[in-house]
Amino acid sequence: MREPAIMFRLPTHVLSNVELLASRLDISVNLIAKLIVTREIMHIPAILEEHDRQLGNMHRFLRELAFRNEEFLSEGSNQDNLAAAIMEKLEEVMGALDSIRDAAFVRPSTFIADLIRRHDERPHQKSLRV
């Protein structure tokens, strides 16, 4: 059974670039869009899993920070040790936030550039299979 078609509009400047790439590779614009969308969607589960893990770490940190803060405010002595423990946990949460930012950063793909390079480096130019 044939899979359902999914249609979406591209901004004019993006569409012109995709059309230029398609004409250079002698393949359809639809195939290029399908390759790009498929590649991007394949990375979503890993990103979501990392975000869930980091959010869980932040939740645990905030609970522990609340307990430590309560101890810090209730005890008059040994404040330096408690302040150091709070600062240590703050360092951990900053690392978790940096990890979330790294996981959310979109990294450029060389897939299309490699496809073009392999096509252009052939001694005899042939249409790519669709």
JOKA-V470889 format. One record per backbone hydrogen bond with DSSP energy under -0.5 kcal/mol. CO is the residue of the C=O (numbers start at 1). NH is the residue of the N-H. If there is no record, write none. Layout:
co,nh
CO,NH
CO,NH
This chain:
co,nh
11,15
12,16
13,17
14,18
15,19
16,20
17,21
18,22
19,23
20,24
21,25
22,26
22,27
25,128
28,32
29,33
30,34
31,35
32,36
33,37
34,38
35,39
36,40
37,41
38,42
39,43
40,43
41,44
41,45
43,47
44,48
45,49
46,50
47,51
48,52
49,53
50,54
51,55
52,56
53,57
54,58
55,59
56,60
57,61
58,62
59,63
60,64
61,65
62,66
63,67
64,68
65,69
66,70
67,71
68,72
69,73
70,74
71,75
78,82
79,83
80,84
81,85
82,86
83,87
84,88
85,89
86,90
87,91
88,92
89,93
90,94
91,95
92,96
93,97
94,98
95,99
96,100
97,101
98,102
99,103
100,104
101,105
102,105
105,107
110,114
111,115
112,116
113,117
114,118
115,119
116,120
117,121
119,122
123,125
